[in-house]
Each structure stands twice: as C-alpha cells, then as structure tokens.
C-alpha cells in the first residue's frame, strides 16, 4: 500500500514510537465480519460458521459472507466490518425508543439499531445521496425491518421537520476515511493533507442539525472511520464548547478487546476526552474508528411539537381485499388497519407514533413495512413482507430443498409439486426464514421472486 508522504509524516509525529506497529498493521490483510439478525425466526446459519465471535458486538462474528448465499439472501446476516459494529453497540438503542441514524448508507449501523429495537419504536434512517439511500432502503428491506422510515434529504431539512424528536441520534459522519485505507485503497486517492480539515468543517454543519433533533436527556453518538484528530477529538472539543448543554459519557471499552481511550493531547488536553474510544488496526482485528457518546442535559430546551402522520382512508372494496389477504396469507401478523397507509396502489404498515412527513423537501423511500399492492380485484404481497414476516405467522409455507430447488427459485423458476394447500400465496422459506413468495395454483408454485433480484 503506497501511503501519501504527508500522511506518513503526520502519524509519525502524532504516534511517535507507536507509528511503527501502526504502519505495519496497515500493510496487513483486512479482517471481515458479519452480524446475525435476531429479527429472523431461525438463527441457524447455512453458509457461515459462528466459531469466531467479535467481543464488542453482541451478534457479530469474524468471517466472510457469500453475497449470493442463503444466509445473505434471506437477511439472516449482514456483512459489516468488525470495528464498525462497535458504534451501534455504544448507542444501545432500546425497544420503544425514537432513534435517528443521520448518515446511514449503506445500512450496517441502521440494521444493527433495528436489531436492538426488535421491531418496537421508530427508527428513522437518512442518507442525503439518493443513490446510496436506495441501497440503504434495500438493506432495511432485506433485514426484515418493520419499524423504519428511510429518507433522503439534507440534515437541515430533517431538523426543521423533527426538532427535539429523538431519544437517540447516531451520526457516523462523512469523513476523510483514513481508517478504511486498508479495506478500500481507493480512499487513499481522495486524501490530501487538508482533506481532514475540509471534512471537519462540513461535519460541523451536520452536527448542528443533529443537536437540534435530539430531545433533552437524549443520547448522541458520534463516530468516524478516520484517525484524524481534526475530525475526532477536536470535533468533540468544538461541540462541547458550542453546546454547553452536552456532556461526554464514558464508553465501555470491553476489557481485553484492544479498544483504546481517546487522545486529549491531540485536542485541548481536556481529560474528559479519555471517555471517547479509538479502534486501531494494530490493537485489534478491525479497521480504524473513533466513537464518542454524549448526553444532552435535561434542562435543554424543547423544540416545537411534531405532528403525527395522518392516514388516508381505504375504500370499502380496498379494505375488504386487504383484510381478506391478511387473513388468508399472514394471519399471525399484527397489522391493525389504523396503522396502514396507501401510497399510490401500495400499502404500508406504519411504525407506531410515526411523525408526519408531508414536507416537500424530505424525500421518503420507505415508510414502515410494505405489505403489498392493489391490483384489479386482488391484493398481491410485497417482497418486503416475505422478508419481515416469520414463517409461523404465515398460513402456507414451503421450505425449499437447498440442493435441488434453491437455485431454481432464486432464478425465477416455477416449482411443480402437488401440495395439500388451498389456492393462494405461499411464503417460500430457505434455512428456516422467508425468502420470497409463490402463488399455489393447480399443483404449481408460481414464482413471485422479484425479477430485479434474481441470479
């Protein structure tokens, strides 16, 4: 790896005698990781072994995921760099809370927060760049998340919509990416001596908006994948000086993990910065990360009240079609009509307490769980429903033979097999978890696996 000379000089000066092991670590191979999804009914992996747990991640393991394997396709696992898994653990989202992931693509930390929340509360996950937001939305779907809103907007517009709304906010800030040099050598090409300062200046504006959306008493977790003090300790010094209503909280650095304290000497010398965490590649099997946990004091001011989402009423025919579909296909799903909303012909089951988002400046990609679409005189299930519903909530299920039927199904082929089923939609499972839909008609399972996902 050819590192920029200015980068080498900078960290030789900052790290002194530690710089040798640091640069040696950057020349070593990358450690891969993944997380198990507790939202899925069957936790037994098909393609992966679980013999190398990550000490700082509740559901995390070392290993490489096959992007076309059963475990990945069904959403049982999420491929995520080991160090990155520490960030959401620090935030520690709880069921029933309102949680914001402000710069969320591609979705690793959002899906980890969703796992912590176990379907209860509201997870709002945002990405300003629309192309990346689509990937985020796809990962939320694959993970089977039912209580998330996915948006693509600037943080300032989101702050206007949702002032002091969230119990917890995560900002994994867009940064200079120094901690990813080993994983992504292309990141080196973007780096320059002044780049960390440029990123820090941009991050100040995002943090300003994050602060506005956190309610008094709430928790803010700030993280980067860079070693740069300009974006790490110095950014926390800036935040605490500008917003005295915030205080740093200690982080459990997991004894024996190799996670280190922050470096006060790289900022203003405030010993409180020791509460922040640094993950170095020479100290643990993972890439570079910085994490800080802060609390907004109880006496901070509240913003204006946020209105709840209003739901459009269904026609009597639509309501009848929808209720009949749910009763015949997923009778075990908790799907009250008062939480359903229609966008075009698609129906979504909204999270409890979802705020109104009819602002023209906030683009919504996903709102809760997509149940399906009204067609002429019928209702067809959405692929998202197959990934979110548990097999024991479905009326009809069919477990694929992974040796003889898996490849054909995900390629879009019909399965011909007389079954003791009524005519109707069948949840197709693989490895004990939903993977898609088929419609059983005259001894055939007609394939509904989305054409865009087939391989």
C-alpha positions in Angstrom: 0.0 0.0 0.0 1.5 3.3 -1.1 0.5 5.8 1.6 0.8 9.6 0.9 4.0 11.1 2.3 2.1 13.8 4.2 0.0 11.1 5.9 3.1 9.1 6.9 4.8 12.3 8.3 1.6 13.3 10.2 1.2 10.0 12.0 4.9 9.5 12.7 4.7 12.9 14.5 1.4 12.1 16.4 2.1 8.4 17.3 5.9 8.6 17.8 7.1 5.1 18.9 3.6 3.7 18.2 3.9 4.6 14.5 5.9 1.5 13.5 3.2 -1.0 14.6 0.5 1.3 13.1 2.1 1.4 9.6 2.8 -2.3 9.8 -0.9 -3.0 10.6 -1.9 -1.0 7.5 0.1 -3.4 5.3 -1.7 -6.5 6.7 -4.8 -8.2 5.3 -8.3 -7.0 6.1 -10.5 -8.7 8.7 -14.0 -9.4 7.5 -17.1 -9.6 9.7 -20.8 -10.1 9.8 -23.8 -9.9 12.2 -26.6 -12.3 12.8 -30.1 -10.8 12.5 -32.2 -11.5 15.7 -35.3 -10.4 13.8 -35.3 -13.6 11.9 -37.1 -16.7 13.2 -34.3 -19.2 12.6 -30.9 -18.2 13.8 -29.0 -21.2 12.4 -26.7 -20.2 9.5 -26.5 -22.3 6.4 -23.3 -20.8 4.8 -21.4 -19.5 7.7 -19.9 -20.8 10.9 -20.1 -18.9 14.2 -16.9 -20.1 15.9 -15.2 -16.6 15.9 -17.4 -14.1 17.9 -16.5 -10.4 18.0 -16.1 -9.5 21.7 -17.5 -6.0 21.3 -20.6 -6.9 19.1 -23.5 -8.9 20.6 -24.4 -10.6 17.3 -21.1 -10.1 15.5 -18.6 -12.7 14.1 -15.5 -12.7 12.1 -15.9 -14.3 8.6 -16.8 -13.5 5.0 -20.3 -13.5 3.7 -21.3 -15.0 0.3 -23.5 -12.3 -1.2 -25.5 -15.0 -3.1 -25.7 -17.4 -0.3 -28.9 -18.4 1.6 -27.9 -16.5 4.8 -27.4 -13.2 3.0 -30.3 -13.5 0.6 -32.8 -14.3 3.4 -31.4 -11.4 5.5 -30.2 -13.6 8.3 -26.7 -12.0 8.1 -25.4 -8.5 7.4 -21.8 -8.2 6.2 -20.1 -5.5 8.3 -16.6 -4.5 9.1 -15.7 -5.6 12.7 -14.7 -2.2 14.1 -17.8 -0.6 12.6 -20.0 -2.9 14.7 -18.9 -1.2 17.9 -20.6 2.1 17.1 -24.2 1.0 17.4 -23.3 -1.1 20.5 -22.3 2.2 22.1 -25.6 3.9 21.2 -27.5 0.8 22.6 -31.0 1.6 21.1 -33.9 0.1 23.2 -37.3 -1.2 22.1 -39.9 1.6 22.1 -37.4 4.5 21.6 -37.2 7.0 18.7 -33.8 6.6 17.1 -32.2 8.5 14.2 -29.3 7.3 12.1 -28.5 10.5 10.3 -25.9 9.5 7.7 -26.9 5.9 7.3 -25.9 4.3 4.0 -25.3 1.6 3.2 -27.2 0.4 6.3 -24.8 -1.5 8.6 -25.4 0.6 11.7 -29.1 1.1 10.9 -29.8 -2.6 10.7 -27.8 -3.1 13.9 -30.0 -0.5 15.6 -33.1 -2.2 14.2 -31.9 -5.5 15.8 -31.6 -3.8 19.1 -35.1 -2.3 18.9 -36.7 -5.6 18.0 -39.5 -4.0 16.0 -40.7 -1.7 18.7 -40.4 2.1 18.5 -39.4 4.2 15.5 -36.1 4.0 13.6 -35.6 6.9 11.2 -32.6 6.3 8.9 -31.4 9.0 6.4 -28.9 9.4 3.6 -28.5 12.6 1.7 -27.3 11.0 -1.6 -30.3 9.4 -3.3 -28.3 6.6 -5.0 -26.9 5.5 -1.7 -30.2 5.9 0.0 -31.7 3.3 -2.3 -29.1 0.8 -1.2 -29.9 1.7 2.4 -33.6 1.1 1.7 -32.8 -2.3 0.1 -30.8 -3.4 3.1 -33.5 -2.3 5.5 -35.9 -4.4 3.5 -33.6 -7.5 3.3 -33.1 -7.3 7.1 -36.9 -7.6 7.6 -37.2 -4.2 9.5 -40.8 -3.2 10.1 -40.4 0.0 12.1 -38.1 2.1 10.0 -38.6 5.2 7.9 -35.9 5.7 5.2 -35.4 9.2 3.9 -33.0 11.0 1.5 -32.6 14.6 2.5 -30.2 17.2 3.8 -29.9 17.2 7.6 -31.1 20.8 7.9 -34.4 20.0 6.3 -34.8 17.0 8.6 -34.0 19.2 11.6 -36.9 21.5 10.6 -39.3 18.6 10.3 -38.2 16.8 13.5 -37.0 19.2 16.2 -36.1 17.6 19.6 -37.9 14.5 18.5 -35.5 11.7 19.0 -34.3 9.8 22.2 -31.1 8.8 20.5 -29.2 10.1 17.5 -26.3 8.4 15.7 -24.0 10.4 13.4 -21.4 8.3 11.6 -20.0 11.3 10.0 -18.8 11.5 6.4 -15.1 11.7 6.9 -11.6 11.5 5.3 -11.8 7.7 5.6 -8.2 7.2 6.8 -9.4 4.2 8.9 -10.5 2.5 5.7 -7.3 2.8 3.7 -6.5 -0.9 4.2 -10.1 -2.0 3.4 -10.6 0.4 0.5 -7.3 1.6 -1.1 -9.3 3.9 -3.4 -9.9 6.1 -0.3 -6.2 6.9 -0.4 -6.7 8.7 -3.8 -9.2 11.2 -2.2 -6.9 12.0 0.7 -4.8 15.2 0.8 -3.1 17.0 3.7 -6.0 19.5 4.0 -8.8 16.9 3.4 -9.5 16.1 7.2 -10.0 19.8 7.9 -12.4 20.1 5.0 -14.4 17.2 6.3 -14.4 18.6 9.8 -15.8 21.9 8.6 -18.6 20.1 6.7 -19.3 17.9 9.8 -19.8 20.9 12.0 -23.0 21.8 10.0 -24.3 18.2 10.2 -23.7 18.1 14.0 -25.5 21.5 14.3 -28.6 19.8 12.9 -28.2 16.5 14.8 -28.2 18.6 18.1 -31.5 20.2 17.1 -33.2 16.8 16.6 -32.2 15.3 20.0 -34.5 15.8 22.9 -33.3 16.9 26.3 -31.9 13.9 28.2 -31.2 12.2 24.9 -28.0 10.5 23.8 -25.9 11.4 20.8 -23.2 9.0 19.4 -20.7 10.5 17.0 -18.3 8.3 15.1 -15.9 8.4 12.2 -13.8 5.9 10.3 -10.7 8.2 10.4 -7.7 8.6 12.6 -7.6 12.4 12.1 -7.8 14.4 15.3 -9.4 17.2 13.3 -12.4 15.1 12.8 -12.3 13.2 16.1 -11.1 14.7 19.5 -11.0 18.2 18.1 -14.6 17.9 16.8 -15.8 16.9 20.2 -14.0 19.9 21.7 -15.8 22.1 19.2 -19.2 20.5 20.0 -18.8 20.9 23.8 -17.6 24.5 23.5 -20.5 25.5 21.2 -23.2 23.5 23.0 -22.6 23.5 26.8 -25.8 21.6 27.3 -23.9 18.5 26.2 -21.6 16.3 28.3 -19.3 13.4 27.3 -20.3 10.0 28.7 -17.9 7.1 29.4 -17.8 4.2 26.9 -17.4 0.6 28.0 -14.3 -0.3 26.0 -14.7 -4.1 26.6 -11.9 -5.5 28.7 -9.4 -7.3 26.5 -10.8 -6.1 23.2 -7.9 -3.7 22.4 -10.2 -0.6 22.2 -8.3 2.4 23.4 -9.1 5.7 25.1 -9.3 8.9 23.0 -6.2 11.3 22.9 -6.9 14.5 24.8 -3.4 15.7 23.9 -4.4 15.8 20.3 -7.1 18.5 21.1 -7.2 20.9 24.1 -5.9 18.5 26.7 -9.4 18.1 28.4 -9.2 14.8 30.3 -12.8 14.2 29.6 -11.8 13.2 26.0 -10.4 10.0 27.5 -14.0 8.8 27.7 -14.1 8.6 23.9 -12.9 5.5 22.1 -10.4 4.7 19.4 -10.1 1.4 17.5 -6.7 1.0 15.9 -5.8 -1.8 13.4 -2.6 -2.5 15.4 -4.6 -3.2 18.6 -7.5 -5.3 17.3 -8.7 -7.2 14.3 -10.5 -4.4 12.5 -10.2 -1.1 10.8 -9.8 2.4 12.3 -12.7 4.0 14.1 -13.4 6.8 16.6 -16.5 6.9 18.8 -17.8 9.4 21.3 -21.0 9.3 23.4 -22.7 12.4 24.6 -25.8 13.3 26.6 -28.0 16.4 26.1 -28.8 17.7 29.6 -32.3 17.5 30.9 -32.6 21.3 31.2 -32.0 21.9 27.5 -34.9 23.5 25.6 -37.5 21.5 23.7 -38.5 22.5 20.1 -42.0 22.7 18.7 -44.3 19.7 18.9 -44.1 17.3 15.9 -47.4 16.2 14.4 -48.2 12.6 13.9 -48.8 11.1 10.4 -52.4 11.2 9.2 -53.6 8.1 7.4 -55.7 8.1 4.3 -58.9 6.0 4.5 -59.4 3.0 2.2 -62.4 2.4 0.1 -64.7 -0.4 1.3 -63.5 -2.6 -1.5 -59.8 -1.9 -0.7 -60.4 -2.6 3.0 -62.1 -5.9 2.2 -59.4 -7.0 -0.2 -56.7 -6.1 2.3 -58.3 -7.8 5.3 -59.1 -11.0 3.2 -55.5 -11.1 2.0 -54.0 -10.8 5.5 -56.3 -13.4 7.0 -55.6 -15.8 4.2 -51.8 -15.2 3.9 -50.3 -13.9 7.1 -52.9 -14.4 9.9 -50.2 -14.1 12.6 -49.0 -10.7 11.6 -50.0 -7.8 13.9 -51.3 -5.4 11.3 -54.1 -3.1 12.6 -55.9 -1.0 9.9 -55.4 2.2 11.8 -51.6 2.0 11.1 -51.9 1.4 7.4 -51.4 4.0 4.7 -51.6 3.9 1.0 -49.1 5.5 -1.3 -50.4 5.1 -4.9 -51.5 1.5 -5.0 -49.0 0.2 -2.4 -50.0 -0.3 1.2 -47.6 0.2 4.1 -47.9 -0.7 7.8 -46.5 2.4 9.6 -44.4 2.4 12.7 -46.2 3.4 15.9 -46.1 7.1 16.5 -44.7 7.9 13.1 -44.4 11.7 12.6 -46.0 13.5 9.6 -43.6 13.8 6.7 -45.5 15.6 4.1 -42.8 18.2 3.7 -41.8 18.7 0.0 -38.2 18.8 1.0 -38.0 15.4 2.7 -38.0 12.5 0.2 -39.2 9.3 1.7 -38.1 6.0 0.2 -39.6 3.6 2.7 -42.2 4.1 5.5 -42.6 1.1 7.8 -43.4 -2.3 6.2 -44.5 -2.6 2.6 -47.4 -5.1 2.7 -48.3 -5.2 -1.0 -50.1 -3.6 -3.9 -53.7 -3.4 -5.0 -54.2 -4.9 -8.4 -57.5 -5.3 -10.3 -59.9 -7.1 -7.8 -56.9 -8.5 -5.8 -54.1 -7.7 -3.5 -50.5 -9.0 -4.1 -47.9 -9.2 -1.3 -44.7 -7.2 -1.4 -41.3 -8.9 -1.3 -40.5 -6.9 1.9 -43.4 -8.8 3.6 -41.8 -12.1 2.9 -38.5 -11.0 4.5 -40.2 -9.4 7.5 -42.9 -12.0 8.4 -41.9 -15.0 10.5 -42.8 -18.4 8.9 -45.1 -19.3 11.8 -47.1 -16.1 11.1 -47.9 -17.3 7.6 -50.8 -19.6 6.7 -49.0 -21.5 4.0 -45.2 -22.1 3.8 -43.0 -24.1 1.6 -39.4 -24.9 2.6 -37.0 -25.1 -0.4 -34.8 -28.1 -0.8 -31.5 -26.2 -0.8 -29.8 -28.7 -3.0 -32.4 -29.2 -5.6 -34.7 -26.2 -5.5 -32.8 -23.1 -4.1 -31.0 -22.2 -7.3 -34.1 -22.6 -9.4 -36.3 -20.5 -7.2 -34.0 -17.5 -6.9 -33.6 -17.7 -10.7 -37.4 -17.3 -11.1 -38.4 -20.9 -11.9 -41.8 -22.4 -11.2 -41.9 -25.4 -8.8 -44.3 -28.1 -9.9 -45.3 -30.2 -6.9 -48.8 -31.2 -5.7 -49.3 -29.9 -2.2 -52.0 -30.1 0.4 -52.7 -26.3 0.1 -55.6 -24.2 -0.8 -55.1 -21.8 -3.7 -53.2 -18.7 -2.6 -49.9 -17.1 -1.7 -47.3 -19.2 -0.1 -44.3 -18.0 1.9 -41.2 -19.6 0.5 -38.5 -20.3 3.1 -34.8 -21.2 3.0 -32.9 -22.1 6.0 -36.0 -21.6 8.1 -36.6 -18.0 7.1 -38.7 -16.3 4.5 -37.1 -15.6 1.1 -40.0 -14.7 -1.2 -43.5 -15.5 -2.4 -45.1 -18.0 -4.7 -48.7 -18.5 -5.6 -50.1 -22.0 -5.4 -52.4 -22.8 -8.4 -53.2 -26.3 -9.8 -50.2 -28.1 -8.4 -47.7 -25.4 -9.2 -45.9 -22.8 -7.1 -45.8 -19.8 -9.5 -42.7 -17.8 -8.7 -43.0 -14.2 -7.4 -39.4 -13.7 -6.6 -38.6 -10.1 -7.9 -37.0 -10.1 -11.3 -34.5 -7.4 -10.3 -33.2 -9.7 -7.5 -32.9 -12.9 -9.5 -29.5 -14.5 -10.0 
